[in-house]
């Protein structure tokens, strides 16, 4: 599984559309297997989407993202978890522990949508794992 997080300084980039760096962390059966960063110099969203989808990303955790860019990445089969902010390492651990939608990780102004995102994400996880609602 490959997880990507756009980086700005020591935080998640506030807007994926203009992020210049992407942290990519790969996990195998025994945990993290590799970690690297790439620079995103494509300004055109279509080209940026092609570049990101070419990295075989499974999940992209980001701050804000425009609807057109969201749709492009989603159509490439990438799971997108938007409206997240904070330290990338803490966010990564929260994702792995299933706590990504805790209010402390939501972007300011997005905390009211926390429940909606959490329920959607759980339904996506369950469908991915072959589980159905009880």
C-alpha positions, 0 to 999 in steps of 0.5 A: 500500500502506498500513501501520499501526503503533500508537504509544505514545510513541516505540515500537510500542504494547505492546498494539494492543487499547488503543493510542490512536494509529495511524501510517499510512504510504502507499506508491506506486510511487516510495516513501512518498506520505503519512504521518499519525496518527489517534487511536483512541478506540473502546474496543469492539473491534468498533468499533475494528476497523471504524475501522481497516478503514475506513482501507484498511490493507493491513498492520498491524504491532503488538505484542501483540493479543488473538485476538478482535481479531486475527480481526476485523482479519484477516477485514477483509482486513488482514495482521497482523504481531504481536509486534513491538516497537521504534522505529516508523521502524526497524520500518518500514524492516525491513518494507520490507527484508524483515527484520521478523522479526529477533530485535531486533524481536520482543517480549520472550518472543516470540523463540522464535516468530520462525522460525514467523512468518517462514516464515508471512509469507514464504508469505503474501508469495509467495501475494500475489505469485503465487509458489509454493514451489520 
